[in-house]
Amino acid sequence: MDLKGLRIHRRRQFWGEIIPYLGYVMQSGVAVMFLFMFIAFSAWYTSLIQHIPAGLPIRWIMLVVLLPLTVQSSFRTYLQFPDIVFLLPQESKMKSYLSGSWISGVTYKLVGLTLVFLTAWPLYSRSDIAPKPFWTFLILLFILKMISSYGGWKELSMVSIRASKGYRLLRWAVMALALWAWLWQPVGKSLIYVLLLVATYVVSLSSPVKHLVAWERLISKEQSQIGRVMLVLGWFVNVPERQQRVYPRRLLSKVGSQLSWVQSSAYRYLITKSFVRSDIFGIIMRACVLGILLVWWTRGSLLGSGIYLFFLFLVGIQLSSLQGYHRDSFWLNIYPIPANSRQHNVMIFVFQVHLLLAVILWLPLWGDGWTHVSLTMGTLAAGIVMSILIRGVLSRKINQENDED
């Protein structure tokens, strides 16, 4: 069996399903929005480079920006559930199939890391007292990225789930220490430290017991990534519902349990539990943490208000995708849930959560006290208006779907 050809065929088949939706995405105005955001960011960034604030913590900024891009790793294998049976006889030869997934996964992320580094370099080189050499910095990032991707790939094949999670935390710690040493220490000393650190990490990867091919875990990851792609496309056009990854999040397991057990709130209970255990929750939490830090840093200025509204808009887009959850569920037609209960409960839930996040993201603006109270209160008013607008857009979309049905 030509395993390389099989992977290429599945990749083409996947993109053949995705590309037709991209036309609808472009028609939705997202291209114009991103162009406007790019122009606004370019103008702001150019102004920042020309007027760099005194005491800018550039090394911490570089660490926060580059660390997630260095550590994050994902691979598209295009494996399917029947492969556990039909490709199992080829398990000893699957290296030729999976090597393409590793190479393509690393290549695309190296390109993204390079673009971010090139964007951040002018600010870093101008504001750091002793900036590191350009090419040495870039090559080191490439090496760290490849080692992190190698570690992420090995984690997928570990037999023990606990060991896999432990090594994921270890990978974050190793890359954070390596970047910290490089940014804060002299070149020679930091390179020796980084070399010893990553060599120890690579050697430690041989300790856990591993599967030859972790079929179920690789297929689960692939299904999760397909679900994320469909989730993004679902912001702009109706797409078939795909399996989403479910996170236990035991600390939040009681969220939603206090809802009254009546017909009108039955779907509210379901969507609350789904939200807490979904990818969307994690994405929103990370966006809020980053937004709070940036709003705090730029508080008391129009830039801070703009960053606040930008992150609030991103959070609203993410929450709006909940409208597609369980849309094609068979059981909703069986249980005695009132007609249109799903749409109404989603709209109310999205509005309430978005309004709460609007207040949370706004709180750092109070760090400036009463100095710019009019700007602070005006920003909150704009955030509330955005929540109302997102509710109106979601309501109109729901009405359109009902008319089509």
C-alpha positions, 0 to 999 in steps of 0.5 A: 500500500502506498501510504504516502499517496494515501495521506496526500489523497486525504489531504486533498480531499479535506481541502476539497471540502473546505475551499468551497466555504472560503468564498462565503467567508470572504463575502461576509466582509472578513477580508475587509475587516482584517485589512482594516485591522492590519492597517490600524495595527501597522499605523499603531506599531510604526508610531510605537517604534518611533516613540518607544516608551521609557522603561518598556519591558521588551524582554518580557514582551518577547518572552510572552509573545514567542513562548506560546509560538515556540511551544505550541505544536499540532499535526494533521494526520488525516487518520480516520476511525476505520484505520484502526482496522484497515491500516493496522497490518501496515503499522510497522510501515506507518512511519512513511505516512506520519513523517509527512504530518510531522514535517508539514506541521513543523514547516507551517509553524516555523513560517508563522514564528518567523513572521512574528519574529520579523515583526517584533524585531524592530521594537526589540532591537531599538528598545533592548539595551543589549539586543541579541544578534538577529541571525543567532536569535532566529536560528535558536528559535528554529532549533527550540521550535523543532525540539518542542515539536519533536517533544509534542510528537513523542507525547502523542505516542506515550502509553500513559496519559499522565506521563503525556500531560507531565511531559507537556508541562515539562516542555513548557518549562524547558522552553520558558527557561531556554528563552529566559536565559537567552533574553536575559543572559550573555550570548555565550553563557546562555547558549551553553545553558540552553544546549545542556537544558534541551539535551537533557530534555531530549534524552528524557523523552526516551524514558516513557513507554510509547505505542508504535502508533497511538491510533486512538489518540491520533484519530481523536486529535485529528477529529478535534482539529477538524472540529475547530476548522468547522467551528471557525467556518461556522462563524460565517456560514452553516457547516456540518456539525463535527465532533468537538473535543470535550475537556473534563474541567472538574473544577467547573463541573458545578457550573450550570447545575443551579439552573431550575429544572424546567422545560424552558431552561433545559437547553440552557443547562445543556449549552452551559455544560457544553460551553464549560467543557469546550475549546471555546471556553479555553480560547476565551479565557486565554484571550481575556487574560491577554486582553486584561494585560494589554488593557492594563498596560495601555490604560488611560489612552484611546489605544487602551479603549481600542484594545478593549473593544478589539478583544471584546469583539473577538470574544463575541465572535467566539461565543456566537459559534455556540449557536451551531452547537447541537444543531443537528442533534437527534435527541433534541427532537425526542426530548420535550423541549419547547420549539425554538428553545434552543435558539432563544437560550443560546441568544440569552446565554451568549448575551449574558456571558459577553456582558459579564466579560465586557465588565471584566475586561473593562476593570483594568481601566480603573487602574488609572483612577479618576484621571480619565473617568470620562474615557473609562466610562465611555469605553464601558458604554461602548462595550455594552453597546457591542454586547447588544449589537452582537445579540442583535446580529445573533437574533437576526441570524437565528430568524433567518435560519427559522425562515429557511426551515 
